[in-house]
Amino acid sequence: MVQKLHFNYRQAYHDIYTHGSALVKEREFYSAMGALAPQSSFSFCNPEVAKQRREAVMSLEYTIQQKIDELLAILIKNYNSSSTAVSMDVAYRALTTDIITSYCFAESSNILESPGLSHPILRGIRQAVKKVWFQRHLPFLVNFISSVPQTVILWLLPEFEGYFKMKAGYEHQVDCFLDNPEALSTIAEHETVFYHLLEPKNQERPSRSSLLDEAYILVGAGSDTVGNACNVGTFYALKYPLSTRNSRKSLRKFGFDKDRPMSYTTLEKLPYLTAFIKEVLRLSTGTIVEMSTTFLHMNPNVFSDPHTFNPDRWLVEDTNQMMLDLAPSSAKGLVYAWCELYLIFGNIFRRLDLKLFVTEDMIDNFVENCEDYFFPRWEKDYKVFVQNDR
């Protein structure tokens, strides 16, 4: 019988995940959690194999900025009063899904163009995340579902319609690239993840199944993690307006007006915006692992008054201990996520004046009432509207 230990001891996290970064991952856990995408880099247990796949990932600032501009224009035009308030959870996931699909395929899913920002891909990702613990403990069910005709599955589980539509879309894109790999270099304004996967250096091209699994994981993780952090951060910025005012002052200090482009390299030099993003990452806890990051982020010996949103905690002279215990998500894609967060928050704070639409069932905070679906999920949400564009 396999024995498992769970720790609430901060050094254990670093012993397991930092110093042990060269260790082979537990095959049982990752084969189960990655049952829907067994040949993706998420499911790779050998760190050297995973490293080769991750080298295909790069930051694409221009693409990110284009999509942010599109979201801001939509908010200003369509959600500019309390009667048209929009869920920022939905808005941000539409944005981040469009970004990550452009990043991977050079062909955006264009969810931002969908009426009400609704799209089968978003529904598919949400349903897949909610079922993740079934995968963890009953992985054979995933294999069974994969072998049963879709019509039967949809009759039993109609909520999987979005997932199957999403899967069909990836199959079409991957097949097009396999039939004509040169198309990626001609249709894209930038290099893409799939360009590097199809033209790998010093290694074999991944199989069709592996490419499909990689697409599924990249889009799911790339949209959910950053979208979740932006949703949490915007709520606290509006709930505690001082955070927003300080971020705007920081942006104005560098001469940013609403029509001037804001580069990632400049934004990351703004102390208060950086402090704000670190505090957002601390409170938008990601994946629960054998040593939960919640224990790190809510440790009162490291973060005083840990349940309070307070970006100022990061403006002290020495933040080494806090940074050591800031582990919001997997290191995979973290640099790319930082780029998105700086550009999204920099644009939101400088160019829009958002207001909370207060309702009785609005969420009070994101620290409590969190349900763990591998990624955090909250039953309550909040809505905003644009009071005026700045």
BATOR-850104 format. One record per residue (C-alpha): residue number from 1; residue in three letters; chain; x, y, z. Coordinates in steps of 0.1 Angstrom, whole numbers, plus 5000, padded with zeros to 4 digits. Example, Ala and Ser with C-alpha at 12.3 -4.5 7.8 and 13.67 -1.06 7.14 Angstrom:
<nodes>
 seq type mol   xx   yy   zz
   1  ALA   A 5123 4955 5078
   2  SER   A 5137 4989 5071
</nodes>
This chain:
<nodes>
 seq type mol   xx   yy   zz
   1  MET   A 5000 5000 5000
   2  VAL   A 5014 5034 4990
   3  GLN   A 5018 5059 5018
   4  LYS   A 5014 5096 5011
   5  LEU   A 5026 5125 5033
   6  HIS   A 5011 5160 5032
   7  PHE   A 5031 5188 5047
   8  ASN   A 5023 5221 5063
   9  TYR   A 5059 5232 5066
  10  ARG   A 5073 5259 5044
  11  GLN   A 5107 5243 5038
  12  ALA   A 5090 5211 5026
  13  TYR   A 5077 5229 4996
  14  HIS   A 5112 5239 4985
  15  ASP   A 5127 5206 4993
  16  ILE   A 5101 5189 4971
  17  TYR   A 5096 5213 4942
  18  THR   A 5127 5236 4941
  19  HIS   A 5156 5215 4951
  20  GLY   A 5140 5185 4937
  21  SER   A 5134 5200 4902
  22  ALA   A 5156 5173 4886
  23  LEU   A 5135 5145 4901
  24  VAL   A 5111 5124 4880
  25  LYS   A 5075 5132 4888
  26  GLU   A 5051 5107 4902
  27  ARG   A 5037 5089 4872
  28  GLU   A 5004 5078 4888
  29  PHE   A 4994 5113 4897
  30  TYR   A 5003 5130 4864
  31  SER   A 4990 5102 4842
  32  ALA   A 4956 5105 4860
  33  MET   A 4955 5143 4861
  34  GLY   A 4965 5145 4825
  35  ALA   A 4942 5117 4814
  36  LEU   A 4925 5140 4789
  37  ALA   A 4959 5149 4774
  38  PRO   A 4983 5121 4782
  39  GLN   A 5009 5131 4756
  40  SER   A 5011 5168 4766
  41  SER   A 5041 5183 4783
  42  PHE   A 5020 5185 4815
  43  SER   A 5020 5147 4817
  44  PHE   A 5057 5143 4810
  45  CYS   A 5073 5128 4842
  46  ASN   A 5109 5131 4830
  47  PRO   A 5121 5167 4835
  48  GLU   A 5145 5166 4806
  49  VAL   A 5117 5156 4781
  50  ALA   A 5095 5183 4796
  51  LYS   A 5123 5209 4793
  52  GLN   A 5127 5202 4755
  53  ARG   A 5089 5208 4750
  54  ARG   A 5089 5240 4770
  55  GLU   A 5116 5256 4749
  56  ALA   A 5090 5262 4723
  57  VAL   A 5073 5289 4744
  58  MET   A 5081 5326 4739
  59  SER   A 5065 5359 4748
  60  LEU   A 5045 5378 4721
  61  GLU   A 5038 5412 4734
  62  TYR   A 5023 5426 4702
  63  THR   A 4996 5399 4700
  64  ILE   A 4988 5404 4737
  65  GLN   A 4984 5441 4733
  66  GLN   A 4961 5437 4702
  67  LYS   A 4937 5416 4722
  68  ILE   A 4938 5438 4752
  69  ASP   A 4929 5468 4730
  70  GLU   A 4900 5447 4716
  71  LEU   A 4886 5439 4751
  72  LEU   A 4888 5475 4763
  73  ALA   A 4869 5487 4732
  74  ILE   A 4842 5461 4738
  75  LEU   A 4839 5471 4775
  76  ILE   A 4836 5508 4766
  77  LYS   A 4810 5502 4739
  78  ASN   A 4788 5475 4753
  79  TYR   A 4792 5475 4791
  80  ASN   A 4790 5512 4801
  81  SER   A 4762 5513 4827
  82  SER   A 4750 5494 4857
  83  SER   A 4722 5478 4835
  84  THR   A 4749 5463 4812
  85  ALA   A 4774 5452 4838
  86  VAL   A 4796 5423 4828
  87  SER   A 4812 5394 4847
  88  MET   A 4850 5401 4846
  89  ASP   A 4856 5364 4851
  90  VAL   A 4840 5358 4817
  91  ALA   A 4856 5388 4801
  92  TYR   A 4891 5379 4812
  93  ARG   A 4888 5343 4802
  94  ALA   A 4876 5354 4768
  95  LEU   A 4907 5376 4765
  96  THR   A 4932 5351 4777
  97  THR   A 4918 5323 4755
  98  ASP   A 4920 5346 4724
  99  ILE   A 4956 5354 4734
 100  ILE   A 4967 5318 4740
 101  THR   A 4951 5305 4708
 102  SER   A 4968 5332 4688
 103  TYR   A 5000 5324 4706
 104  CYS   A 4998 5287 4698
 105  PHE   A 4981 5285 4664
 106  ALA   A 4984 5320 4648
 107  GLU   A 4946 5317 4646
 108  SER   A 4926 5332 4674
 109  SER   A 4895 5316 4688
 110  ASN   A 4879 5351 4686
 111  ILE   A 4858 5346 4717
 112  LEU   A 4858 5384 4723
 113  GLU   A 4837 5387 4691
 114  SER   A 4811 5363 4705
 115  PRO   A 4778 5378 4717
 116  GLY   A 4779 5382 4754
 117  LEU   A 4815 5369 4754
 118  SER   A 4801 5334 4754
 119  HIS   A 4817 5306 4735
 120  PRO   A 4818 5267 4735
 121  ILE   A 4855 5267 4743
 122  LEU   A 4850 5286 4776
 123  ARG   A 4822 5262 4786
 124  GLY   A 4843 5232 4776
 125  ILE   A 4873 5243 4797
 126  ARG   A 4851 5250 4827
 127  GLN   A 4834 5216 4825
 128  ALA   A 4868 5198 4820
 129  VAL   A 4882 5216 4851
 130  LYS   A 4852 5207 4872
 131  LYS   A 4857 5170 4863
 132  VAL   A 4894 5169 4870
 133  TRP   A 4892 5151 4904
 134  PHE   A 4873 5123 4887
 135  GLN   A 4903 5120 4864
 136  ARG   A 4926 5119 4894
 137  HIS   A 4909 5091 4912
 138  LEU   A 4890 5073 4884
 139  PRO   A 4912 5078 4853
 140  PHE   A 4897 5047 4836
 141  LEU   A 4865 5067 4832
 142  VAL   A 4883 5091 4808
 143  ASN   A 4895 5061 4787
 144  PHE   A 4860 5048 4787
 145  ILE   A 4845 5081 4776
 146  SER   A 4871 5084 4749
 147  SER   A 4860 5050 4735
 148  VAL   A 4822 5057 4736
 149  PRO   A 4805 5075 4706
 150  GLN   A 4801 5113 4713
 151  THR   A 4763 5110 4708
 152  VAL   A 4761 5087 4737
 153  ILE   A 4783 5108 4759
 154  LEU   A 4763 5140 4751
 155  TRP   A 4730 5121 4758
 156  LEU   A 4744 5112 4793
 157  LEU   A 4765 5143 4799
 158  PRO   A 4752 5172 4777
 159  GLU   A 4775 5197 4795
 160  PHE   A 4804 5181 4776
 161  GLU   A 4792 5197 4743
 162  GLY   A 4816 5226 4747
 163  TYR   A 4845 5202 4753
 164  PHE   A 4838 5182 4722
 165  LYS   A 4835 5213 4700
 166  MET   A 4868 5226 4714
 167  LYS   A 4884 5192 4707
 168  ALA   A 4871 5192 4671
 169  GLY   A 4885 5227 4665
 170  TYR   A 4920 5216 4677
 171  GLU   A 4919 5185 4655
 172  HIS   A 4911 5206 4625
 173  GLN   A 4939 5231 4632
 174  VAL   A 4965 5204 4640
 175  ASP   A 4956 5184 4608
 176  CYS   A 4959 5215 4587
 177  PHE   A 4994 5222 4601
 178  LEU   A 5005 5186 4596
 179  ASP   A 4993 5186 4560
 180  ASN   A 5010 5219 4553
 181  PRO   A 5036 5229 4579
 182  GLU   A 5048 5258 4558
 183  ALA   A 5014 5275 4564
 184  LEU   A 5024 5284 4599
 185  SER   A 5052 5305 4587
 186  THR   A 5031 5323 4560
 187  ILE   A 4998 5330 4579
 188  ALA   A 5014 5342 4611
 189  GLU   A 5027 5376 4619
 190  HIS   A 5048 5360 4646
 191  GLU   A 5063 5327 4655
 192  THR   A 5040 5303 4673
 193  VAL   A 5043 5275 4697
 194  PHE   A 5031 5250 4670
 195  TYR   A 5057 5263 4646
 196  HIS   A 5084 5252 4670
 197  LEU   A 5067 5219 4678
 198  LEU   A 5064 5211 4641
 199  GLU   A 5099 5221 4633
 200  PRO   A 5118 5210 4664
 201  LYS   A 5155 5213 4668
 202  ASN   A 5175 5181 4675
 203  GLN   A 5144 5161 4684
 204  GLU   A 5116 5142 4668
 205  ARG   A 5084 5160 4657
 206  PRO   A 5056 5151 4682
 207  SER   A 5029 5128 4670
 208  ARG   A 4994 5140 4660
 209  SER   A 4981 5127 4694
 210  SER   A 5008 5146 4713
 211  LEU   A 5001 5178 4694
 212  LEU   A 4964 5176 4701
 213  ASP   A 4971 5170 4738
 214  GLU   A 4996 5199 4739
 215  ALA   A 4969 5222 4723
 216  TYR   A 4944 5211 4749
 217  ILE   A 4967 5217 4779
 218  LEU   A 4982 5250 4766
 219  VAL   A 4948 5266 4759
 220  GLY   A 4932 5253 4791
 221  ALA   A 4961 5263 4814
 222  GLY   A 4971 5294 4795
 223  SER   A 4935 5309 4797
 224  ASP   A 4925 5298 4832
 225  THR   A 4956 5308 4852
 226  VAL   A 4961 5343 4839
 227  GLY   A 4923 5349 4836
 228  ASN   A 4918 5339 4872
 229  ALA   A 4946 5362 4885
 230  CYS   A 4932 5391 4865
 231  ASN   A 4897 5385 4878
 232  VAL   A 4909 5384 4915
 233  GLY   A 4931 5414 4910
 234  THR   A 4904 5436 4894
 235  PHE   A 4880 5428 4922
 236  TYR   A 4904 5439 4949
 237  ALA   A 4915 5470 4930
 238  LEU   A 4878 5481 4928
 239  LYS   A 4871 5471 4964
 240  TYR   A 4901 5490 4977
 241  PRO   A 4903 5520 4954
 242  LEU   A 4937 5531 4969
 243  SER   A 4953 5502 4950
 244  THR   A 4939 5515 4917
 245  ARG   A 4948 5551 4925
 246  ASN   A 4984 5542 4934
 247  SER   A 4988 5522 4902
 248  ARG   A 4975 5551 4881
 249  LYS   A 4999 5575 4898
 250  SER   A 5027 5550 4891
 251  LEU   A 5017 5549 4854
 252  ARG   A 5014 5587 4851
 253  LYS   A 5048 5592 4867
 254  PHE   A 5062 5575 4836
 255  GLY   A 5042 5597 4813
 256  PHE   A 5016 5571 4802
 257  ASP   A 4985 5586 4787
 258  LYS   A 4956 5564 4776
 259  ASP   A 4966 5564 4739
 260  ARG   A 5003 5558 4744
 261  PRO   A 5015 5521 4741
 262  MET   A 5028 5506 4773
 263  SER   A 5056 5481 4768
 264  TYR   A 5062 5452 4791
 265  THR   A 5098 5461 4798
 266  THR   A 5087 5496 4810
 267  LEU   A 5057 5484 4830
 268  GLU   A 5078 5458 4850
 269  LYS   A 5099 5487 4863
 270  LEU   A 5069 5503 4881
 271  PRO   A 5072 5494 4918
 272  TYR   A 5036 5497 4928
 273  LEU   A 5022 5479 4898
 274  THR   A 5048 5451 4905
 275  ALA   A 5037 5450 4941
 276  PHE   A 5001 5448 4931
 277  ILE   A 5006 5419 4908
 278  LYS   A 5026 5400 4934
 279  GLU   A 4998 5405 4959
 280  VAL   A 4973 5393 4933
 281  LEU   A 4993 5362 4927
 282  ARG   A 4995 5355 4964
 283  LEU   A 4957 5356 4968
 284  SER   A 4948 5339 4936
 285  THR   A 4962 5306 4947
 286  GLY   A 4967 5281 4919
 287  THR   A 4971 5243 4918
 288  ILE   A 4968 5224 4951
 289  VAL   A 4997 5200 4953
 290  GLU   A 5010 5176 4979
 291  MET   A 5024 5206 4997
 292  SER   A 4997 5232 4992
 293  THR   A 5007 5266 4981
 294  THR   A 4979 5279 5003
 295  PHE   A 5001 5271 5034
 296  LEU   A 5028 5292 5019
 297  HIS   A 5008 5322 5009
 298  MET   A 4988 5323 5041
 299  ASN   A 5017 5318 5065
 300  PRO   A 5015 5346 5091
 301  ASN   A 5051 5343 5099
 302  VAL   A 5060 5354 5064
 303  PHE   A 5030 5374 5053
 304  SER   A 5016 5395 5082
 305  ASP   A 4978 5396 5083
 306  PRO   A 4978 5372 5053
 307  HIS   A 4940 5373 5045
 308  THR   A 4942 5410 5038
 309  PHE   A 4949 5423 5003
 310  ASN   A 4978 5447 5008
 311  PRO   A 5002 5454 4979
 312  ASP   A 5022 5477 5002
 313  ARG   A 5037 5446 5019
 314  TRP   A 5059 5442 4987
 315  LEU   A 5073 5477 4989
 316  VAL   A 5095 5471 5019
 317  GLU   A 5133 5470 5014
 318  ASP   A 5137 5432 5018
 319  THR   A 5112 5409 5002
 320  ASN   A 5134 5379 4999
 321  GLN   A 5115 5357 5023
 322  MET   A 5081 5366 5008
 323  MET   A 5094 5359 4973
 324  LEU   A 5108 5326 4984
 325  ASP   A 5073 5316 4995
 326  LEU   A 5054 5331 4965
 327  ALA   A 5045 5301 4944
 328  PRO   A 5013 5310 4925
 329  SER   A 5016 5283 4898
 330  SER   A 5039 5261 4879
 331  ALA   A 5070 5277 4866
 332  LYS   A 5060 5265 4832
 333  GLY   A 5048 5296 4813
 334  LEU   A 5054 5319 4843
 335  VAL   A 5074 5345 4823
 336  TYR   A 5047 5346 4797
 337  ALA   A 5020 5350 4824
 338  TRP   A 5039 5380 4840
 339  CYS   A 5040 5397 4806
 340  GLU   A 5002 5393 4802
 341  LEU   A 4995 5405 4838
 342  TYR   A 5016 5436 4834
 343  LEU   A 5000 5445 4801
 344  ILE   A 4965 5437 4812
 345  PHE   A 4966 5456 4845
 346  GLY   A 4986 5485 4830
 347  ASN   A 4960 5490 4804
 348  ILE   A 4929 5485 4826
 349  PHE   A 4942 5509 4853
 350  ARG   A 4953 5536 4829
 351  ARG   A 4925 5536 4803
 352  LEU   A 4893 5526 4821
 353  ASP   A 4873 5537 4851
 354  LEU   A 4856 5505 4862
 355  LYS   A 4829 5504 4889
 356  LEU   A 4816 5474 4908
 357  PHE   A 4780 5466 4903
 358  VAL   A 4770 5459 4939
 359  THR   A 4745 5431 4944
 360  GLU   A 4735 5410 4974
 361  ASP   A 4751 5378 4960
 362  MET   A 4784 5395 4951
 363  ILE   A 4815 5378 4963
 364  ASP   A 4830 5393 4995
 365  ASN   A 4866 5382 4990
 366  PHE   A 4886 5356 4971
 367  VAL   A 4905 5342 5000
 368  GLU   A 4875 5322 5015
 369  ASN   A 4847 5303 4998
 370  CYS   A 4871 5287 4973
 371  GLU   A 4863 5253 4958
 372  ASP   A 4893 5233 4947
 373  TYR   A 4889 5219 4912
 374  PHE   A 4926 5216 4907
 375  PHE   A 4923 5252 4897
 376  PRO   A 4903 5274 4922
 377  ARG   A 4867 5281 4915
 378  TRP   A 4842 5303 4933
 379  GLU   A 4804 5300 4932
 380  LYS   A 4800 5337 4936
 381  ASP   A 4811 5362 4911
 382  TYR   A 4811 5400 4906
 383  LYS   A 4802 5423 4877
 384  VAL   A 4815 5457 4866
 385  PHE   A 4807 5485 4842
 386  VAL   A 4827 5512 4826
 387  GLN   A 4819 5546 4842
 388  ASN   A 4840 5564 4816
 389  ASP   A 4871 5557 4796
 390  ARG   A 4900 5577 4808
</nodes>
